[in-house]
Amino acid sequence: MAAIGTLQTDESSDKETLMLMSGLALLVFGAGLVLSNRTIRRYLGQVGPGNLVTAAVPDIERYLKLRAM
């Protein structure tokens, strides 16, 4: 009986690894599809780190005010 339990554990570990790797492959494939679109690349090219910081400052200030309450 102990051997059967070991086999089932090994199979479940292999299955979990397979699911993890297939999920990663789908994530990379999906990102590649999205980034291959010309319009999306143009929008991402316009976004810079400075724009992201200035857009996030009001949200951070609002969060800190809520934390202080």
Secondary structure, 3 states (H helix, E strand, C coil): CHHHHHHHHHHHHHHHHHHHHHHHHHHHHHHHHHHCCHHHHHHHHHCCHHHHHHHHHHHHHHHHHHHHC
